[in-house]
Structures are given as structure tokens and as C-alpha cells.
Amino acid sequence: MKNHLVRTHRSAEHFPREEHLAWRIAEVAADPVAVVPETEEMIVNRIIDNAAVAAASVTRRPVANARAQALAHPYRPGATVFGVGGRYAPEWAAWANGVAVRELDFHDTFLAAEYSHPGDNIPPVLAVAQHAGRSGRDLIRGLATGYEIQVDLTRAICLHEHKIDHVAHLGPSAAAGIGTLLGLDTETIYQAVGQALHTTTATRQSRKGEISSWKAYAPAFAGKMAVEAVDRALRGESAPAPIWEGEDGVIAWLLGGPEKEYSVPLPGPGEPKRGILDTYTKEHSAEYQSQAPIDLARRMRERIGDLDRIASIVLYTSHHTHVVIGTGSNDPQKFDPKASRETLDHSVMYIFAVALQDGVWHHERSYAPERAQRPDTVALWRKISTAEDPEWTRRYHSTDPKEKAFGARAEVTLHSGEVIVDELAVADAHPLGARPFARDQYIAKFRALADGVVDPAEQDRFLDIAQRTGALSADELPQLNLTVSDDVLARAPKLPKGLF
């Protein structure tokens, strides 16, 4: 990996295009380097993982609405949409599938200077692959790039510190991945990356206060914008430049300001793209910093015994966890029993309380209104707070995988004065956790989430196709999709009519 210094440059300053971060990213995307087997293996795992969570969310209102929008745009050759047959405009397929993948907050993650869900690259890259008649091998190459660029940007450039939503890293990574998929030249990818970044920067209000369904739509919008950016770049249209480093660019006005410098690591020429191997998926449908606390709560239940004995619980954790999903956010909505699912998903206090009481976590039952409004849950929930511990913050930002941690230390004080303490650095499903995910675990997650939604024969067909992704022909690639029965689709809420 080579580190690239990125800073603001005045308009009058000599700054060759070849030194722009967007150009460096485009060079990585245009590099014809082969995909190493371990990267390909993990890409297949994540294709299965995305399909699992898309199946589980197929009847949820935001997903049904996004699907309805896509179905209004049939197109040939086009791309497929989760849950249904037919072919649709690739940007709208990317949109619908992106919402389906993101709705339950249940797929992969990478946390560093910023946080991200790199699996959000899969819907737009897959949609373009199907539309453009590309092979499974091309898809694997495109996804290796998408993951690599998003991971590298996430390692280096913090967005949330400046209240910019994390999908600002997704637009460029998806555009770069599509560029690799299509075998585009550096110049075209450069313009697409710049356009994608310019159109996908937004504030973090989508993850603050009363969190709405836009939390699921935001990554899908970034993927849709990436598809459209590539289309415009192919037609010869250009982007604002330098998009990151310009005097009125992203760094100067949206991030650290004109004096801020970032060091962005990117693979050198001929260096394999291995970024996906540093990412991790979720066993539980909750914000990633909640994964280890859920496992910790399940582990502590027996030691605590009668939960009515609890006087207070403090979760000592990283700054990020404290201010994003903890009491450091100062969001009263995080203690509201009538809060939206998206808000509860961003309340580690609620999540720890339910995990303590139930000993399990379910993507639907754990968020049900009747579950959140149980008086004993509300009482326990309001006894829980978070606090930043500098050591947990240091470990959160560590570059050493063996030291990096996303967990917490729980101090449970009983009415008797006894204090029960335990801690967990990483989730059980993390590569360094108690039960790391491998192919068998991804398939088991798929089977569990598809149960009662996808016919068993269709599950078998999809898993067979997915595990052969790298060998699929262009004619076979549209089979990399799940369909469900009309009876299942009918479970979705009745939707009002939109514009189309």
C-alpha cells in the first residue's frame, strides 16, 4: 500500500491531475491486477450475506416502496430486482436492491477513521454487470475494487467528525467498482468518481435524532448516483475538479478545512486488492458497535440473575460508540419506547436491555413496538448509560487488527451495592471473536433469514449460483437474484401511489 497526502490546494496553485485523489483512485480501479482467491471467497460470502438480509426485508415498507419505484422502470437488457422477475433500468435496480440490503442494518461493516457498510457496493456493481452483459469474473473484479476503495477511504478520512454522512465514501467506491467491472480507462473513471462524490455528500442528520427510513435509502441513493455518474462519464461529461482538494472542495468546506491533511492508503500498481478481508459481517440486526454489547449482555445474564436487582448499568466504551449510539449523543429519542426501529437500532441502551432480558436478538421481534414498550424493559433501559473510556477509544482507532476493538466494559451495580463487571472487545462473529463467520455461517444466516420468505428450492438454486459467481457467464449472471411468491409480496403494507 502507498500513502497519498491529500490536502486543499488553491485554485492558482499548480496541482497536476495525476496527483488528485480521484485520479489515484481511478488508477487503482483501472489496474488489471488479478483477484486473489481469498478475496474472491469473501466476495462470494458477502453476496450471500446481502441476499440473506434482502430476503428478510422484502416485505418491509421502505423496501416495498423502493421496489415499486424500480418496477415502474422496466428496461432491456436491464438488471434484476430482489424478490421479483423481469429486468429493470440498472440505476433503479441498484436503488431497490440497495434499500433491501440496507433496511435491517444487518450486513457487513468496516470501522476505522470513519465507519462504513462496504456491502452497499454490491447492488450498483451487480446491476451494471447484469445490464452490460458482463461475466461473473468481471463482477468479482468490480466488487474487489469497490470494497478496496471504500475501505481505504474509511481508514483515512473521518466524515462523522464533520457531520457528513458516511455514504460520501460509497459514491466514489461504487463508481470505481463499476469502472473496473467495465474495464474503463483511468480518465473516464476519474470523472465518474468525482461526479459520484459531488452528488452524494450530505449531513449526518439521517442518523441523528428521530432516525427515519432514509437511513436505508441513503446508501441506495449513493449507489444509484454512482451508476448515473458512470453513464455521464461514458458520454464524455466531466466532474468538478479537484473534487476533494479544490479551494471550494470537499476537504476545504465539508471536512477538516483548508489546513487539514489526510493520508490515504491505496494499492500500488500490480498490488492485489485485499480490503474486503479487513471487513466483518453482523450476526445481529443492529448497529455494529452494538454487536459485542449484545454478546456481552447474553454472557452476563446468568451472573446477574434477577434483573430487578439492578440499580444501574454503565457501558464504558469508545468515543464513537458513546456519541453515536450512546448517551453521549444527547438524543432523548434513544430512550423513547415509541421511537422508530431505526432509532432503537441506534440506542445501545435499548439493545443492551433487551439482550439482557431475552438472551437473544431477532431482526423483527427485538424491535417490535410491543417489545419496546414493555414496562419492565423501559425501566431497565432507563438505568443504562454510556461513558467514554480513553482506552476503548484508543483501541477503536488502533491499526493493529489484534488490538482494534468495538466493544465495551459493563459495570452492573446492584441495589445491594455489589458490582458485576465484564467486558468484550469484539463480537463473537468477528474474525477474532469466539465464533468467526466462514462460508457455513453465511449460508446458515441466509437459510435463517430466508425461511418462510423464499421457497426452499429457490434458496438452493440461489446458493448454487452464488457459490459459482466467479465462473458465471454473462447469460447466467441475471440468475444471481432471488424471487419470492406473490403471497409473500402481498404481506407488504398497502402502498400509496407516487409519481410513477
Secondary structure, DSSP 8 states (H G I E B T S, - for coil): -EEEEEE---TTS---GGGSHHHHHHHHHH------HHHHHHHHHHHHHHHHHHHHTTTSHHHHHHHHHHHTSEEEEEE--TBS-S-E-HHHHHHHHHHHHHTTT-S-BEESSSEE-GGGGHHHHHHHHHHHT--HHHHHHHHHHHHHHHHHHHHH---GGGTB-GGGTHHHHHHHHHHHHHT--HHHHHHHHHHHHHHS--BGGGGSSS--THHHHHHHHHHHHHHHHHHHHHTT----SSTTTSTTSHHHHHSS-TT-EEEEEE--TT----GGGG-B--SSSS-GGGHHHHHHHHHHHHHH--GGGEEEEEEEE-HHHHHHTSGGG--GGGG-TT--HHHHHT-HHHHHHHHHHHSS--TTGGG-HHHHT-HHHHHHHTTEEEEE-HHHHHHHT-S-TTT----EEEEEEETTS-EEEEEESS-TTSTTSSS---HHHHHHHHHHHHTTTS-HHHHHHHHHHHTTGGG--TTTGGGSS-B--HHHHTTS--------
